[in-house]
């Protein structure tokens, strides 16, 4: 393994580990959605982005390592090898940076979009309606796991070479463009998990760790689509149980509390 590849690998793992530590204390999403306080939104964005680095960086290591390798190969046939070498590290940083930008914007978008039904419907509804709303979210997320779009996106995430063969672009602009596309394909794979985390208040370290393992399995294992569909079955099952009022999946925007609806405290 080349020195630069070792640096990239250690950097991704170190950032992920540090981000897990930073993600222990999450801002109160309920306060943000009610008040729309810019400071709280900024804190959430920083916390969310750190959470994305913690959850996603282990799964994107093969993609980033291959990108660096392809840049090295590009240099070997370039007439301006020294100049290209100077910008290789910058390109990798920009590639990963744009990937994070896609996820940061996704987090803010999910939070603000969910605040509308949260403030206008959920907060004023009884436990039965809330159970149906959240159950429907789970069922919708579970069904998505079986769609062609999910299959297509996970295919590019599982096969970095296929991604670069389709989306390769040279230069700094290319690094920005490919980082954005990689973020969008990854979003196509994983958005249901993060919708659930925001809507049901599962933005705590336990659920982050669980979804991180699922995402890692989807992206790294050659049969990742099997992982996705297994999770889809679980989500649909939980959604149906929630709609029927047999379990409660919502507890003050934090954690998951499975109990009879009659015992639910909002």
C-alpha positions as CSV (number, residue, x, y, z in Angstrom):
1,X,0.0,0.0,0.0
2,X,1.4,3.4,-1.0
3,X,2.1,6.0,1.7
4,X,-0.7,8.3,0.5
5,X,-3.2,5.4,0.5
6,X,-2.2,4.7,4.1
7,X,-2.7,8.3,5.0
8,X,-6.1,8.3,3.4
9,X,-7.1,5.1,5.2
10,X,-5.9,6.3,8.6
11,X,-7.6,9.7,8.1
12,X,-11.0,8.2,7.2
13,X,-10.9,5.8,10.1
14,X,-9.7,8.5,12.6
15,X,-12.3,11.0,11.5
16,X,-15.0,8.3,11.8
17,X,-13.8,7.4,15.3
18,X,-13.6,11.1,16.4
19,X,-17.1,11.7,14.9
20,X,-18.6,8.8,16.9
21,X,-17.3,10.6,20.1
22,X,-18.8,13.9,18.9
23,X,-22.1,12.2,18.1
24,X,-22.7,11.1,21.7
25,X,-24.6,14.3,22.6
26,X,-27.2,15.2,19.9
27,X,-29.1,18.5,20.0
28,X,-32.8,18.3,20.8
29,X,-34.5,18.0,17.4
30,X,-37.9,18.9,19.0
31,X,-36.7,22.3,20.0
32,X,-35.2,22.9,16.6
33,X,-38.4,22.0,14.7
34,X,-40.6,24.1,17.0
35,X,-38.5,27.2,17.2
36,X,-36.5,27.2,13.9
37,X,-33.7,28.8,15.9
38,X,-30.8,29.4,13.4
39,X,-28.2,28.7,16.1
40,X,-29.9,25.4,16.9
41,X,-30.2,24.5,13.2
42,X,-26.4,25.3,12.9
43,X,-25.6,23.0,15.8
44,X,-27.8,20.3,14.3
45,X,-26.1,20.6,10.9
46,X,-22.6,20.3,12.6
47,X,-23.8,17.3,14.7
48,X,-25.5,15.7,11.7
49,X,-22.5,16.0,9.5
50,X,-20.3,14.5,12.2
51,X,-22.8,11.7,12.5
52,X,-22.6,11.1,8.8
53,X,-18.8,11.0,8.9
54,X,-19.0,8.5,11.7
55,X,-21.6,6.3,10.0
56,X,-20.6,6.5,6.4
57,X,-16.8,6.8,6.2
58,X,-16.1,3.1,7.0
59,X,-18.4,2.1,4.1
60,X,-16.8,4.5,1.6
61,X,-13.2,3.5,2.2
62,X,-13.1,1.2,-0.9
63,X,-14.5,4.0,-3.1
64,X,-12.0,6.6,-1.8
65,X,-9.0,4.2,-2.0
66,X,-9.9,3.3,-5.6
67,X,-10.2,7.0,-6.5
68,X,-6.7,7.6,-5.2
69,X,-5.4,4.6,-7.1
70,X,-7.0,5.8,-10.3
71,X,-5.4,9.2,-9.8
72,X,-2.0,7.6,-9.3
73,X,-2.5,5.7,-12.6
74,X,-3.5,8.9,-14.3
75,X,-0.3,10.5,-13.1
76,X,1.9,7.8,-14.5
77,X,0.8,8.5,-18.1
78,X,0.7,12.3,-17.6
79,X,3.2,14.6,-19.1
80,X,2.8,16.9,-16.1
81,X,3.2,14.2,-13.5
82,X,4.6,16.5,-10.8
83,X,1.8,19.0,-11.1
84,X,-0.8,16.2,-11.0
85,X,0.8,14.7,-8.0
86,X,0.6,18.0,-6.2
87,X,-3.2,18.1,-6.6
88,X,-4.0,14.4,-6.0
89,X,-4.5,14.8,-2.2
90,X,-6.6,17.9,-2.9
91,X,-8.8,16.0,-5.3
92,X,-9.4,13.2,-2.7
93,X,-10.3,15.8,-0.1
94,X,-12.7,17.6,-2.4
95,X,-14.3,14.2,-3.4
96,X,-14.9,13.3,0.2
97,X,-15.9,16.9,1.1
98,X,-18.6,17.1,-1.6
99,X,-19.9,13.7,-0.4
100,X,-20.3,15.2,3.1
101,X,-22.0,18.4,1.7
102,X,-24.7,16.2,0.0
103,X,-25.4,14.6,3.4
104,X,-25.3,17.8,5.4
105,X,-27.9,19.4,3.0
106,X,-29.9,16.2,3.3
107,X,-30.0,16.4,7.1
108,X,-31.1,20.0,7.1
109,X,-33.7,19.3,4.4
110,X,-35.1,16.3,6.3
111,X,-35.3,18.2,9.6
112,X,-37.0,21.3,8.2
113,X,-39.4,19.2,5.9
114,X,-40.4,17.0,8.8
115,X,-41.0,20.0,11.0
116,X,-44.1,20.9,9.0
117,X,-46.1,17.7,9.6
118,X,-44.7,17.5,13.1
119,X,-46.0,20.9,14.1
120,X,-49.2,20.9,12.1
121,X,-50.4,17.2,12.4
122,X,-48.4,15.0,14.7
123,X,-48.3,17.3,17.8
124,X,-52.1,17.7,17.7
125,X,-53.0,14.1,17.0
126,X,-53.9,11.3,19.4
127,X,-51.7,8.3,19.9
128,X,-53.6,6.1,17.4
129,X,-53.1,8.6,14.5
130,X,-49.4,9.1,15.5
131,X,-48.9,5.4,15.3
132,X,-50.5,5.2,11.9
133,X,-48.3,8.1,10.6
134,X,-45.1,6.6,11.9
135,X,-46.1,3.1,10.8
136,X,-46.7,4.4,7.3
137,X,-43.2,6.0,7.3
138,X,-41.7,2.6,8.2
139,X,-43.8,0.7,5.6
140,X,-42.9,3.2,2.9
141,X,-39.2,3.0,3.8
142,X,-39.4,-0.8,3.8
143,X,-41.1,-1.0,0.4
144,X,-38.3,1.3,-1.0
145,X,-35.8,-1.4,-0.2
146,X,-37.3,-3.6,-3.0
147,X,-37.4,-0.9,-5.7
148,X,-35.2,-0.8,-8.9
149,X,-33.8,2.6,-7.8
150,X,-32.5,1.1,-4.5
151,X,-31.0,-1.8,-6.5
152,X,-29.3,0.6,-9.0
153,X,-27.9,2.9,-6.3
154,X,-26.6,0.0,-4.2
155,X,-25.0,-1.5,-7.3
156,X,-22.8,1.6,-7.7
157,X,-22.0,1.7,-4.0
158,X,-21.0,-2.0,-4.0
159,X,-18.8,-1.6,-7.1
160,X,-16.6,1.5,-7.0
161,X,-15.1,0.5,-10.4
162,X,-18.5,0.6,-12.0
163,X,-19.1,4.0,-10.5
164,X,-15.9,5.5,-11.8
165,X,-16.3,3.9,-15.3
166,X,-19.7,5.7,-15.5
167,X,-18.9,9.0,-13.8
168,X,-15.2,9.6,-14.3
169,X,-14.2,13.2,-14.8
170,X,-10.8,14.8,-14.7
171,X,-9.4,17.6,-12.7
172,X,-10.5,19.5,-9.6
173,X,-14.0,20.1,-11.1
174,X,-14.2,16.3,-11.7
175,X,-13.4,15.6,-8.1
176,X,-16.2,17.9,-7.0
177,X,-18.6,16.4,-9.6
178,X,-17.8,12.8,-8.7
179,X,-18.0,13.4,-5.0
180,X,-21.5,14.9,-5.5
181,X,-22.6,11.9,-7.6
182,X,-21.3,9.5,-5.1
183,X,-23.1,11.3,-2.4
184,X,-26.3,11.2,-4.4
185,X,-26.0,7.5,-5.1
186,X,-25.3,6.9,-1.5
187,X,-28.4,9.0,-0.6
188,X,-30.4,6.8,-3.0
189,X,-29.3,3.8,-1.0
190,X,-29.7,5.0,2.5
191,X,-32.2,7.9,2.7
192,X,-35.0,5.7,4.3
193,X,-32.7,5.1,7.4
194,X,-32.1,8.8,7.9
195,X,-35.8,9.7,7.3
196,X,-36.6,7.2,10.1
197,X,-33.9,8.6,12.4
198,X,-35.3,12.1,12.0
199,X,-39.0,11.4,11.9
200,X,-39.1,8.9,14.8
201,X,-36.4,10.6,16.8
202,X,-33.9,7.8,16.6
203,X,-30.9,10.1,16.4
204,X,-29.1,8.6,19.3
205,X,-25.9,6.7,19.4
206,X,-27.5,3.2,19.6
207,X,-29.6,3.6,16.5
208,X,-26.8,5.4,14.7
209,X,-24.5,2.4,15.4
210,X,-27.2,-0.1,14.2
211,X,-27.9,1.7,11.0
212,X,-24.1,2.2,10.4
213,X,-23.7,-1.6,10.6
214,X,-26.6,-2.1,8.1
215,X,-25.2,0.5,5.7
216,X,-21.7,-1.1,5.9
217,X,-23.2,-4.5,5.1
218,X,-25.1,-3.2,2.2
219,X,-22.1,-1.4,0.6
220,X,-19.3,-3.8,1.4
221,X,-20.9,-7.2,1.1
222,X,-21.4,-8.5,-2.5
223,X,-24.9,-9.5,-1.5
224,X,-25.7,-6.2,0.0
225,X,-29.1,-6.1,-1.7
226,X,-30.1,-9.1,0.5
227,X,-29.2,-7.1,3.6
228,X,-31.4,-4.2,2.3
229,X,-34.4,-6.4,1.6
230,X,-34.1,-8.2,5.0
231,X,-34.2,-4.8,6.6
232,X,-37.1,-3.9,4.4
233,X,-39.1,-6.8,5.7
234,X,-38.4,-5.8,9.3
235,X,-39.4,-2.2,8.6
236,X,-42.6,-3.2,6.9
237,X,-43.4,-5.5,9.8
238,X,-42.8,-2.8,12.4
239,X,-44.8,-0.4,10.4
240,X,-47.8,-2.7,10.2
241,X,-47.6,-3.3,14.0
242,X,-47.5,0.4,14.6
243,X,-50.5,1.1,12.4
244,X,-52.4,-1.6,14.2
245,X,-51.5,0.0,17.6
246,X,-49.6,-3.0,18.8
247,X,-46.3,-1.1,19.4
248,X,-45.2,2.5,19.9
249,X,-42.1,3.6,18.1
250,X,-42.0,7.2,19.3
251,X,-40.9,8.7,22.6
252,X,-40.4,12.4,22.8
253,X,-38.2,12.4,19.6
254,X,-35.6,10.3,21.4
255,X,-35.1,6.6,21.3
256,X,-37.5,3.8,20.7
257,X,-40.1,2.7,23.2
258,X,-42.1,-0.4,22.3
259,X,-45.2,-0.5,24.5
260,X,-49.0,-0.6,24.3
261,X,-50.5,2.5,22.9
262,X,-52.6,3.0,26.0
263,X,-49.4,3.5,28.0
264,X,-47.9,6.0,25.6
265,X,-47.0,9.4,27.1
266,X,-46.5,12.2,24.7
